[in-house]
Amino acid sequence: MRFRLNVVYVAIAALAAAVGGARAARAQISTTDGLIPGDYLRVSGGVVSPINPQGSLRDWNSGPAINVTWENWQPGSQGVGAVGFGLGIGYTMLPLNQQHFLSAFRTLAGDAATAATSSSAGIIDITTNVRIRIPVPYITPSVNLGFGFMDWRPAAVHYTAPSGDGSAQQEHRSGLELSIGGGLDKTIYDRWAIFGEALYTYGFTSFGQGLATPTGTCTNSSECDVLRNTSIGTIRGGLRVRVGR
């Protein structure tokens, strides 16, 4: 009888130890996925697409973009805080939408162009951003809010028309921008992580509208207005690297 009681006690003790160990293991599962306080560098590439394009933005297609962002995370209750702050710069190249340009553009003589070529238009954006991470195990989802400056530089378009060859230069424009998006980070080894994110950016680039004079004319003034606000979508991915200690 005493032997049976001892067996029961041992079994109960083993079960309690197992339950306690499982709880401790769950408590030790990291919800930061290798993220620690310090400085980080994000390097990414992706694709930028005009969203509901207006004005001269209609003349340009989706194109590649690169971005470099410095980011800092401070200590928090889980070892690292829930909010990181960053400063980034990006450059986008948008190829000419030849079909739309030919349908909308007219030379000063009133001719429709028959062919058009151009180098890529450029968008430079400089942003400060706040990244709010969501604490879950194994991966780091985040929400990204940005505020900065957008510089939109359309390239010169060289065209062929019955009245002669020529070129048209859309107006350079710039202004403040706001962005919102979300992403996922995953640590792959030590200080290295991969990430992907999607962003919606709205640039207030219509300031000064009416002060600029376009080169050439358009069949539809609402399409060819050279100064409009700029809205773009970005999908990008790359590496996040911890710098310093």
PyRosetta script that sets phi, psi and omega in degrees:
from pyrosetta import init, pose_from_sequence

init()
pose = pose_from_sequence("MRFRLNVVYVAIAALAAAVGGARAARAQISTTDGLIPGDYLRVSGGVVSPINPQGSLRDWNSGPAINVTWENWQPGSQGVGAVGFGLGIGYTMLPLNQQHFLSAFRTLAGDAATAATSSSAGIIDITTNVRIRIPVPYITPSVNLGFGFMDWRPAAVHYTAPSGDGSAQQEHRSGLELSIGGGLDKTIYDRWAIFGEALYTYGFTSFGQGLATPTGTCTNSSECDVLRNTSIGTIRGGLRVRVGR")
pose.set_psi(1, -47.1)
pose.set_omega(1, 179.4)
pose.set_phi(2, -62.6)
pose.set_psi(2, -36.6)
pose.set_omega(2, 179.1)
pose.set_phi(3, -62.3)
pose.set_psi(3, -41.9)
pose.set_omega(3, 179.8)
pose.set_phi(4, -64.3)
pose.set_psi(4, -40.3)
pose.set_omega(4, 178.0)
pose.set_phi(5, -62.7)
pose.set_psi(5, -40.5)
pose.set_omega(5, 178.7)
pose.set_phi(6, -62.8)
pose.set_psi(6, -40.3)
pose.set_omega(6, 178.2)
pose.set_phi(7, -62.6)
pose.set_psi(7, -42.2)
pose.set_omega(7, 178.8)
pose.set_phi(8, -62.9)
pose.set_psi(8, -45.2)
pose.set_omega(8, 178.8)
pose.set_phi(9, -59.3)
pose.set_psi(9, -44.2)
pose.set_omega(9, -179.5)
pose.set_phi(10, -63.8)
pose.set_psi(10, -41.6)
pose.set_omega(10, 179.9)
pose.set_phi(11, -63.7)
pose.set_psi(11, -42.1)
pose.set_omega(11, 179.1)
pose.set_phi(12, -64.2)
pose.set_psi(12, -42.7)
pose.set_omega(12, 179.3)
pose.set_phi(13, -63.8)
pose.set_psi(13, -39.7)
pose.set_omega(13, 179.6)
pose.set_phi(14, -66.3)
pose.set_psi(14, -41.0)
pose.set_omega(14, 179.0)
pose.set_phi(15, -64.6)
pose.set_psi(15, -41.8)
pose.set_omega(15, 178.5)
pose.set_phi(16, -63.7)
pose.set_psi(16, -41.0)
pose.set_omega(16, 178.7)
pose.set_phi(17, -64.3)
pose.set_psi(17, -39.9)
pose.set_omega(17, 179.9)
pose.set_phi(18, -64.9)
pose.set_psi(18, -43.5)
pose.set_omega(18, 179.2)
pose.set_phi(19, -63.8)
pose.set_psi(19, -43.5)
pose.set_omega(19, 178.5)
pose.set_phi(20, -63.4)
pose.set_psi(20, -39.6)
pose.set_omega(20, 178.6)
pose.set_phi(21, -65.7)
pose.set_psi(21, -38.8)
pose.set_omega(21, 178.5)
pose.set_phi(22, -64.9)
pose.set_psi(22, -41.4)
pose.set_omega(22, 177.7)
pose.set_phi(23, -63.4)
pose.set_psi(23, -41.6)
pose.set_omega(23, 179.1)
pose.set_phi(24, -64.7)
pose.set_psi(24, -39.1)
pose.set_omega(24, 179.6)
pose.set_phi(25, -64.3)
pose.set_psi(25, -41.3)
pose.set_omega(25, 177.9)
pose.set_phi(26, -64.2)
pose.set_psi(26, -38.1)
pose.set_omega(26, -179.3)
pose.set_phi(27, -66.6)
pose.set_psi(27, -26.0)
pose.set_omega(27, -176.8)
pose.set_phi(28, -89.5)
pose.set_psi(28, -4.8)
pose.set_omega(28, 177.6)
pose.set_phi(29, -65.8)
pose.set_psi(29, 123.2)
pose.set_omega(29, -176.1)
pose.set_phi(30, -73.2)
pose.set_psi(30, 138.1)
pose.set_omega(30, 174.2)
pose.set_phi(31, -108.7)
pose.set_psi(31, 18.0)
pose.set_omega(31, 177.3)
pose.set_phi(32, -114.1)
pose.set_psi(32, -9.9)
pose.set_omega(32, 177.3)
pose.set_phi(33, 49.3)
pose.set_psi(33, 47.4)
pose.set_omega(33, 175.9)
pose.set_phi(34, 85.2)
pose.set_psi(34, -4.7)
pose.set_omega(34, 178.7)
pose.set_phi(35, -75.5)
pose.set_psi(35, 127.5)
pose.set_omega(35, 178.3)
pose.set_phi(36, -128.8)
pose.set_psi(36, 162.8)
pose.set_omega(36, 178.5)
pose.set_phi(37, -58.5)
pose.set_psi(37, 143.4)
pose.set_omega(37, 178.6)
pose.set_phi(38, 145.5)
pose.set_psi(38, -168.0)
pose.set_omega(38, -178.0)
pose.set_phi(39, -101.6)
pose.set_psi(39, 145.2)
pose.set_omega(39, -179.4)
pose.set_phi(40, -136.1)
pose.set_psi(40, 155.9)
pose.set_omega(40, 175.3)
pose.set_phi(41, -123.5)
pose.set_psi(41, 127.7)
pose.set_omega(41, 176.5)
pose.set_phi(42, -108.6)
pose.set_psi(42, 127.2)
pose.set_omega(42, 176.5)
pose.set_phi(43, -123.7)
pose.set_psi(43, 124.8)
pose.set_omega(43, -173.5)
pose.set_phi(44, -143.7)
pose.set_psi(44, 159.7)
pose.set_omega(44, 172.2)
pose.set_phi(45, -133.8)
pose.set_psi(45, 155.5)
pose.set_omega(45, -178.2)
pose.set_phi(46, -173.3)
pose.set_psi(46, -159.0)
pose.set_omega(46, -178.1)
pose.set_phi(47, -126.7)
pose.set_psi(47, 135.5)
pose.set_omega(47, 176.8)
pose.set_phi(48, -113.9)
pose.set_psi(48, 133.7)
pose.set_omega(48, -179.5)
pose.set_phi(49, -127.4)
pose.set_psi(49, 132.6)
pose.set_omega(49, 172.1)
pose.set_phi(50, -61.9)
pose.set_psi(50, 137.3)
pose.set_omega(50, 178.4)
pose.set_phi(51, -111.2)
pose.set_psi(51, 124.6)
pose.set_omega(51, -175.6)
pose.set_phi(52, 44.9)
pose.set_psi(52, 58.6)
pose.set_omega(52, -172.1)
pose.set_phi(53, -58.8)
pose.set_psi(53, 139.8)
pose.set_omega(53, 179.2)
pose.set_phi(54, -122.5)
pose.set_psi(54, 157.7)
pose.set_omega(54, 173.1)
pose.set_phi(55, 51.8)
pose.set_psi(55, -138.4)
pose.set_omega(55, -175.5)
pose.set_phi(56, -68.0)
pose.set_psi(56, -14.5)
pose.set_omega(56, 178.4)
pose.set_phi(57, -66.1)
pose.set_psi(57, -21.1)
pose.set_omega(57, 178.6)
pose.set_phi(58, -65.9)
pose.set_psi(58, -20.7)
pose.set_omega(58, -177.4)
pose.set_phi(59, -84.0)
pose.set_psi(59, 7.2)
pose.set_omega(59, -175.0)
pose.set_phi(60, -132.9)
pose.set_psi(60, 138.6)
pose.set_omega(60, -178.8)
pose.set_phi(61, -91.6)
pose.set_psi(61, 176.7)
pose.set_omega(61, 173.6)
pose.set_phi(62, -61.4)
pose.set_psi(62, 148.7)
pose.set_omega(62, -177.9)
pose.set_phi(63, -154.2)
pose.set_psi(63, 173.5)
pose.set_omega(63, -176.8)
pose.set_phi(64, -76.1)
pose.set_psi(64, 157.0)
pose.set_omega(64, 179.3)
pose.set_phi(65, -146.1)
pose.set_psi(65, 149.5)
pose.set_omega(65, 173.6)
pose.set_phi(66, -125.6)
pose.set_psi(66, 153.7)
pose.set_omega(66, -178.2)
pose.set_phi(67, -149.8)
pose.set_psi(67, 141.6)
pose.set_omega(67, 174.1)
pose.set_phi(68, -128.3)
pose.set_psi(68, 128.6)
pose.set_omega(68, -177.3)
pose.set_phi(69, -132.9)
pose.set_psi(69, 129.6)
pose.set_omega(69, 168.7)
pose.set_phi(70, -90.8)
pose.set_psi(70, 138.1)
pose.set_omega(70, -174.0)
pose.set_phi(71, -138.9)
pose.set_psi(71, 145.2)
pose.set_omega(71, 179.8)
pose.set_phi(72, -130.5)
pose.set_psi(72, 137.0)
pose.set_omega(72, 175.6)
pose.set_phi(73, -122.5)
pose.set_psi(73, 130.5)
pose.set_omega(73, -180.0)
pose.set_phi(74, -95.9)
pose.set_psi(74, 161.4)
pose.set_omega(74, 178.1)
pose.set_phi(75, -61.5)
pose.set_psi(75, 152.0)
pose.set_omega(75, 178.0)
pose.set_phi(76, -146.9)
pose.set_psi(76, -170.4)
pose.set_omega(76, -175.6)
pose.set_phi(77, -66.8)
pose.set_psi(77, -26.2)
pose.set_omega(77, 178.5)
pose.set_phi(78, -100.9)
pose.set_psi(78, 18.8)
pose.set_omega(78, -177.4)
pose.set_phi(79, 100.9)
pose.set_psi(79, -33.4)
pose.set_omega(79, 177.4)
pose.set_phi(80, -139.3)
pose.set_psi(80, 145.2)
pose.set_omega(80, -177.2)
pose.set_phi(81, -69.8)
pose.set_psi(81, 169.2)
pose.set_omega(81, -178.5)
pose.set_phi(82, -86.4)
pose.set_psi(82, -10.5)
pose.set_omega(82, -174.9)
pose.set_phi(83, -126.3)
pose.set_psi(83, 129.4)
pose.set_omega(83, 174.4)
pose.set_phi(84, -115.2)
pose.set_psi(84, 152.5)
pose.set_omega(84, -178.3)
pose.set_phi(85, -120.1)
pose.set_psi(85, 140.5)
pose.set_omega(85, -176.1)
pose.set_phi(86, -140.9)
pose.set_psi(86, 164.2)
pose.set_omega(86, 175.6)
pose.set_phi(87, -137.5)
pose.set_psi(87, 122.6)
pose.set_omega(87, -174.2)
pose.set_phi(88, -134.8)
pose.set_psi(88, 161.9)
pose.set_omega(88, 174.4)
pose.set_phi(89, -135.7)
pose.set_psi(89, 137.9)
pose.set_omega(89, -178.7)
pose.set_phi(90, -135.8)
pose.set_psi(90, 157.0)
pose.set_omega(90, 177.4)
pose.set_phi(91, -137.0)
pose.set_psi(91, 131.8)
pose.set_omega(91, -178.1)
pose.set_phi(92, -121.2)
pose.set_psi(92, 141.9)
pose.set_omega(92, 176.8)
pose.set_phi(93, -120.8)
pose.set_psi(93, 118.1)
pose.set_omega(93, -178.4)
pose.set_phi(94, -110.5)
pose.set_psi(94, 119.9)
pose.set_omega(94, 179.0)
pose.set_phi(95, -74.0)
pose.set_psi(95, 158.6)
pose.set_omega(95, -177.5)
pose.set_phi(96, -67.4)
pose.set_psi(96, 136.1)
pose.set_omega(96, 169.8)
pose.set_phi(97, -90.3)
pose.set_psi(97, 86.6)
pose.set_omega(97, -172.0)
pose.set_phi(98, -60.6)
pose.set_psi(98, -40.3)
pose.set_omega(98, -177.3)
pose.set_phi(99, -59.5)
pose.set_psi(99, -45.9)
pose.set_omega(99, -179.2)
pose.set_phi(100, -69.6)
pose.set_psi(100, -40.2)
pose.set_omega(100, -179.6)
pose.set_phi(101, -59.3)
pose.set_psi(101, -45.1)
pose.set_omega(101, -178.1)
pose.set_phi(102, -66.0)
pose.set_psi(102, -32.5)
pose.set_omega(102, -179.2)
pose.set_phi(103, -76.3)
pose.set_psi(103, -26.7)
pose.set_omega(103, -173.8)
pose.set_phi(104, -102.2)
pose.set_psi(104, -26.1)
pose.set_omega(104, -171.3)
pose.set_phi(105, -89.3)
pose.set_psi(105, 142.6)
pose.set_omega(105, 170.5)
pose.set_phi(106, -132.1)
pose.set_psi(106, 143.1)
pose.set_omega(106, 177.3)
pose.set_phi(107, -71.6)
pose.set_psi(107, 171.0)
pose.set_omega(107, 178.1)
pose.set_phi(108, -64.3)
pose.set_psi(108, -21.6)
pose.set_omega(108, 176.4)
pose.set_phi(109, -83.7)
pose.set_psi(109, -5.2)
pose.set_omega(109, 178.7)
pose.set_phi(110, 92.4)
pose.set_psi(110, 5.7)
pose.set_omega(110, -180.0)
pose.set_phi(111, -82.4)
pose.set_psi(111, 151.4)
pose.set_omega(111, 169.5)
pose.set_phi(112, -86.3)
pose.set_psi(112, 135.4)
pose.set_omega(112, 177.6)
pose.set_phi(113, -71.3)
pose.set_psi(113, 146.1)
pose.set_omega(113, 179.7)
pose.set_phi(114, -101.4)
pose.set_psi(114, -17.5)
pose.set_omega(114, 178.1)
pose.set_phi(115, -156.1)
pose.set_psi(115, 152.3)
pose.set_omega(115, -179.8)
pose.set_phi(116, -151.9)
pose.set_psi(116, 141.8)
pose.set_omega(116, 176.1)
pose.set_phi(117, -136.6)
pose.set_psi(117, 156.3)
pose.set_omega(117, 179.8)
pose.set_phi(118, -165.3)
pose.set_psi(118, 152.6)
pose.set_omega(118, 167.2)
pose.set_phi(119, -75.3)
pose.set_psi(119, 173.9)
pose.set_omega(119, -176.5)
pose.set_phi(120, -72.1)
pose.set_psi(120, 143.2)
pose.set_omega(120, 169.8)
pose.set_phi(121, -75.5)
pose.set_psi(121, 153.3)
pose.set_omega(121, -176.6)
pose.set_phi(122, -120.0)
pose.set_psi(122, 142.5)
pose.set_omega(122, 172.1)
pose.set_phi(123, -124.4)
pose.set_psi(123, 120.4)
pose.set_omega(123, 174.1)
pose.set_phi(124, -107.4)
pose.set_psi(124, 129.0)
pose.set_omega(124, 175.8)
pose.set_phi(125, -131.5)
pose.set_psi(125, 136.4)
pose.set_omega(125, 177.7)
pose.set_phi(126, -119.8)
pose.set_psi(126, 121.2)
pose.set_omega(126, -171.8)
pose.set_phi(127, -134.0)
pose.set_psi(127, 148.1)
pose.set_omega(127, 163.5)
pose.set_phi(128, -103.1)
pose.set_psi(128, 141.3)
pose.set_omega(128, -177.9)
pose.set_phi(129, -140.5)
pose.set_psi(129, 156.5)
pose.set_omega(129, 175.3)
pose.set_phi(130, -115.9)
pose.set_psi(130, 123.4)
pose.set_omega(130, 179.0)
pose.set_phi(131, -110.9)
pose.set_psi(131, 121.4)
pose.set_omega(131, -179.3)
pose.set_phi(132, -106.6)
pose.set_psi(132, 112.7)
pose.set_omega(132, -177.3)
pose.set_phi(133, -86.5)
pose.set_psi(133, 150.8)
pose.set_omega(133, 177.5)
pose.set_phi(134, -105.7)
pose.set_psi(134, 115.5)
pose.set_omega(134, -173.0)
pose.set_phi(135, -75.0)
pose.set_psi(135, 98.0)
pose.set_omega(135, 173.6)
pose.set_phi(136, -132.4)
pose.set_psi(136, 157.8)
pose.set_omega(136, -179.8)
pose.set_phi(137, -70.3)
pose.set_psi(137, 153.2)
pose.set_omega(137, 166.7)
pose.set_phi(138, 74.8)
pose.set_psi(138, -22.9)
pose.set_omega(138, -178.2)
pose.set_phi(139, -153.6)
pose.set_psi(139, 158.6)
pose.set_omega(139, -176.1)
pose.set_phi(140, -121.4)
pose.set_psi(140, 97.6)
pose.set_omega(140, 170.5)
pose.set_phi(141, -74.9)
pose.set_psi(141, 152.4)
pose.set_omega(141, 179.9)
pose.set_phi(142, -152.1)
pose.set_psi(142, 158.1)
pose.set_omega(142, 172.8)
pose.set_phi(143, -113.3)
pose.set_psi(143, 134.3)
pose.set_omega(143, -174.3)
pose.set_phi(144, -119.6)
pose.set_psi(144, 125.1)
pose.set_omega(144, 177.1)
pose.set_phi(145, -118.0)
pose.set_psi(145, 129.7)
pose.set_omega(145, -176.0)
pose.set_phi(146, -129.4)
pose.set_psi(146, 153.5)
pose.set_omega(146, 176.6)
pose.set_phi(147, -143.8)
pose.set_psi(147, 131.3)
pose.set_omega(147, -177.8)
pose.set_phi(148, -171.5)
pose.set_psi(148, -148.7)
pose.set_omega(148, -173.2)
pose.set_phi(149, -129.9)
pose.set_psi(149, 133.3)
pose.set_omega(149, 178.8)
pose.set_phi(150, -116.4)
pose.set_psi(150, 134.1)
pose.set_omega(150, 177.8)
pose.set_phi(151, -121.9)
pose.set_psi(151, 113.3)
pose.set_omega(151, -174.7)
pose.set_phi(152, -106.9)
pose.set_psi(152, 118.8)
pose.set_omega(152, -175.0)
pose.set_phi(153, -124.9)
pose.set_psi(153, 91.2)
pose.set_omega(153, 175.1)
pose.set_phi(154, -65.6)
pose.set_psi(154, 143.9)
pose.set_omega(154, 178.9)
pose.set_phi(155, -85.5)
pose.set_psi(155, 160.2)
pose.set_omega(155, 175.7)
pose.set_phi(156, -67.6)
pose.set_psi(156, 138.4)
pose.set_omega(156, 178.6)
pose.set_phi(157, -106.6)
pose.set_psi(157, 124.3)
pose.set_omega(157, 179.0)
pose.set_phi(158, -99.9)
pose.set_psi(158, 125.5)
pose.set_omega(158, -172.7)
pose.set_phi(159, -125.5)
pose.set_psi(159, 161.0)
pose.set_omega(159, 173.4)
pose.set_phi(160, -117.2)
pose.set_psi(160, 131.2)
pose.set_omega(160, -178.6)
pose.set_phi(161, -142.7)
pose.set_psi(161, 160.5)
pose.set_omega(161, 179.1)
pose.set_phi(162, -56.5)
pose.set_psi(162, -32.6)
pose.set_omega(162, -179.2)
pose.set_phi(163, -82.9)
pose.set_psi(163, -2.7)
pose.set_omega(163, 178.9)
pose.set_phi(164, 129.7)
pose.set_psi(164, 161.4)
pose.set_omega(164, 178.6)
pose.set_phi(165, -78.5)
pose.set_psi(165, 155.7)
pose.set_omega(165, 178.7)
pose.set_phi(166, -168.0)
pose.set_psi(166, -169.3)
pose.set_omega(166, 178.5)
pose.set_phi(167, -142.0)
pose.set_psi(167, 152.5)
pose.set_omega(167, 177.9)
pose.set_phi(168, -129.3)
pose.set_psi(168, 134.9)
pose.set_omega(168, -179.0)
pose.set_phi(169, -119.6)
pose.set_psi(169, 113.5)
pose.set_omega(169, 175.7)
pose.set_phi(170, -71.5)
pose.set_psi(170, 162.8)
pose.set_omega(170, -174.5)
pose.set_phi(171, -76.6)
pose.set_psi(171, 139.0)
pose.set_omega(171, 169.9)
pose.set_phi(172, -71.0)
pose.set_psi(172, 139.2)
pose.set_omega(172, 178.9)
pose.set_phi(173, -145.8)
pose.set_psi(173, 157.5)
pose.set_omega(173, -178.8)
pose.set_phi(174, -156.0)
pose.set_psi(174, 164.9)
pose.set_omega(174, 179.8)
pose.set_phi(175, 173.7)
pose.set_psi(175, -177.7)
pose.set_omega(175, 178.8)
pose.set_phi(176, -71.4)
pose.set_psi(176, 157.7)
pose.set_omega(176, 176.2)
pose.set_phi(177, -138.4)
pose.set_psi(177, 150.2)
pose.set_omega(177, 173.1)
pose.set_phi(178, -124.2)
pose.set_psi(178, 143.2)
pose.set_omega(178, 179.2)
pose.set_phi(179, -140.7)
pose.set_psi(179, 152.1)
pose.set_omega(179, 175.6)
pose.set_phi(180, -143.9)
pose.set_psi(180, 144.6)
pose.set_omega(180, -179.3)
pose.set_phi(181, -171.9)
pose.set_psi(181, -174.4)
pose.set_omega(181, 178.6)
pose.set_phi(182, -145.4)
pose.set_psi(182, 160.0)
pose.set_omega(182, -178.1)
pose.set_phi(183, -157.5)
pose.set_psi(183, 175.6)
pose.set_omega(183, 177.1)
pose.set_phi(184, -131.6)
pose.set_psi(184, 132.7)
pose.set_omega(184, 174.3)
pose.set_phi(185, -114.5)
pose.set_psi(185, 145.7)
pose.set_omega(185, 175.8)
pose.set_phi(186, -142.7)
pose.set_psi(186, 118.6)
pose.set_omega(186, 176.9)
pose.set_phi(187, -69.4)
pose.set_psi(187, 131.6)
pose.set_omega(187, -179.9)
pose.set_phi(188, -108.9)
pose.set_psi(188, -30.4)
pose.set_omega(188, 177.1)
pose.set_phi(189, -169.1)
pose.set_psi(189, 125.0)
pose.set_omega(189, 173.7)
pose.set_phi(190, 50.0)
pose.set_psi(190, -112.5)
pose.set_omega(190, -176.6)
pose.set_phi(191, -93.3)
pose.set_psi(191, 5.8)
pose.set_omega(191, -176.3)
pose.set_phi(192, -103.7)
pose.set_psi(192, 136.2)
pose.set_omega(192, 176.3)
pose.set_phi(193, -142.6)
pose.set_psi(193, 154.1)
pose.set_omega(193, 172.5)
pose.set_phi(194, -106.5)
pose.set_psi(194, 155.5)
pose.set_omega(194, 178.9)
pose.set_phi(195, -151.9)
pose.set_psi(195, 158.1)
pose.set_omega(195, 172.9)
pose.set_phi(196, -141.1)
pose.set_psi(196, 147.1)
pose.set_omega(196, -179.6)
pose.set_phi(197, -155.3)
pose.set_psi(197, 158.7)
pose.set_omega(197, 176.2)
pose.set_phi(198, -125.9)
pose.set_psi(198, 137.6)
pose.set_omega(198, -175.5)
pose.set_phi(199, -133.8)
pose.set_psi(199, 145.6)
pose.set_omega(199, 168.7)
pose.set_phi(200, -114.1)
pose.set_psi(200, 126.8)
pose.set_omega(200, -176.8)
pose.set_phi(201, -123.8)
pose.set_psi(201, 134.4)
pose.set_omega(201, 177.8)
pose.set_phi(202, -120.5)
pose.set_psi(202, 117.4)
pose.set_omega(202, -179.0)
pose.set_phi(203, -102.3)
pose.set_psi(203, 127.4)
pose.set_omega(203, 178.6)
pose.set_phi(204, -85.7)
pose.set_psi(204, 76.3)
pose.set_omega(204, -172.6)
pose.set_phi(205, -104.2)
pose.set_psi(205, 14.2)
pose.set_omega(205, -176.8)
pose.set_phi(206, -95.3)
pose.set_psi(206, 1.2)
pose.set_omega(206, 178.8)
pose.set_phi(207, -60.9)
pose.set_psi(207, 134.4)
pose.set_omega(207, -178.5)
pose.set_phi(208, 90.7)
pose.set_psi(208, 7.3)
pose.set_omega(208, -179.0)
pose.set_phi(209, -58.6)
pose.set_psi(209, 136.8)
pose.set_omega(209, -178.5)
pose.set_phi(210, 96.4)
pose.set_psi(210, -13.7)
pose.set_omega(210, -179.6)
pose.set_phi(211, -92.5)
pose.set_psi(211, -12.1)
pose.set_omega(211, -175.9)
pose.set_phi(212, -102.4)
pose.set_psi(212, 152.5)
pose.set_omega(212, 178.3)
pose.set_phi(213, -120.6)
pose.set_psi(213, 117.4)
pose.set_omega(213, -179.5)
pose.set_phi(214, -73.7)
pose.set_psi(214, 160.3)
pose.set_omega(214, 173.9)
pose.set_phi(215, -92.5)
pose.set_psi(215, 125.4)
pose.set_omega(215, -175.7)
pose.set_phi(216, 86.8)
pose.set_psi(216, -176.8)
pose.set_omega(216, 179.9)
pose.set_phi(217, -129.1)
pose.set_psi(217, 171.5)
pose.set_omega(217, -178.5)
pose.set_phi(218, -130.9)
pose.set_psi(218, 153.9)
pose.set_omega(218, 177.3)
pose.set_phi(219, -75.8)
pose.set_psi(219, -21.4)
pose.set_omega(219, -178.9)
pose.set_phi(220, -136.4)
pose.set_psi(220, 109.7)
pose.set_omega(220, -174.0)
pose.set_phi(221, -65.8)
pose.set_psi(221, -29.1)
pose.set_omega(221, -179.9)
pose.set_phi(222, -69.5)
pose.set_psi(222, -29.2)
pose.set_omega(222, 178.1)
pose.set_phi(223, -79.9)
pose.set_psi(223, -31.8)
pose.set_omega(223, -170.7)
pose.set_phi(224, -102.6)
pose.set_psi(224, 8.4)
pose.set_omega(224, 174.9)
pose.set_phi(225, -56.4)
pose.set_psi(225, 124.0)
pose.set_omega(225, -171.7)
pose.set_phi(226, -81.9)
pose.set_psi(226, -13.8)
pose.set_omega(226, -177.7)
pose.set_phi(227, -124.2)
pose.set_psi(227, 101.3)
pose.set_omega(227, 177.5)
pose.set_phi(228, -136.9)
pose.set_psi(228, 160.2)
pose.set_omega(228, 172.9)
pose.set_phi(229, -65.4)
pose.set_psi(229, 152.1)
pose.set_omega(229, -172.6)
pose.set_phi(230, -117.1)
pose.set_psi(230, 122.3)
pose.set_omega(230, 176.1)
pose.set_phi(231, -121.0)
pose.set_psi(231, 129.2)
pose.set_omega(231, -177.1)
pose.set_phi(232, -136.9)
pose.set_psi(232, 153.8)
pose.set_omega(232, 173.2)
pose.set_phi(233, -114.7)
pose.set_psi(233, 143.1)
pose.set_omega(233, -176.7)
pose.set_phi(234, -129.1)
pose.set_psi(234, 132.8)
pose.set_omega(234, 169.2)
pose.set_phi(235, -122.1)
pose.set_psi(235, 123.7)
pose.set_omega(235, -176.0)
pose.set_phi(236, -148.0)
pose.set_psi(236, 162.3)
pose.set_omega(236, 177.5)
pose.set_phi(237, -152.4)
pose.set_psi(237, 160.3)
pose.set_omega(237, -178.9)
pose.set_phi(238, 176.7)
pose.set_psi(238, -151.8)
pose.set_omega(238, -176.1)
pose.set_phi(239, -112.4)
pose.set_psi(239, 141.5)
pose.set_omega(239, 169.8)
pose.set_phi(240, -114.4)
pose.set_psi(240, 124.6)
pose.set_omega(240, -174.7)
pose.set_phi(241, -124.9)
pose.set_psi(241, 129.8)
pose.set_omega(241, 174.7)
pose.set_phi(242, -76.4)
pose.set_psi(242, 130.5)
pose.set_omega(242, 179.4)
pose.set_phi(243, -110.2)
pose.set_psi(243, 154.7)
pose.set_omega(243, -177.3)
pose.set_phi(244, 80.8)
pose.set_psi(244, -148.2)
pose.set_omega(244, -176.5)
pose.set_phi(245, -70.7)
pose.dump_pdb("model.pdb")
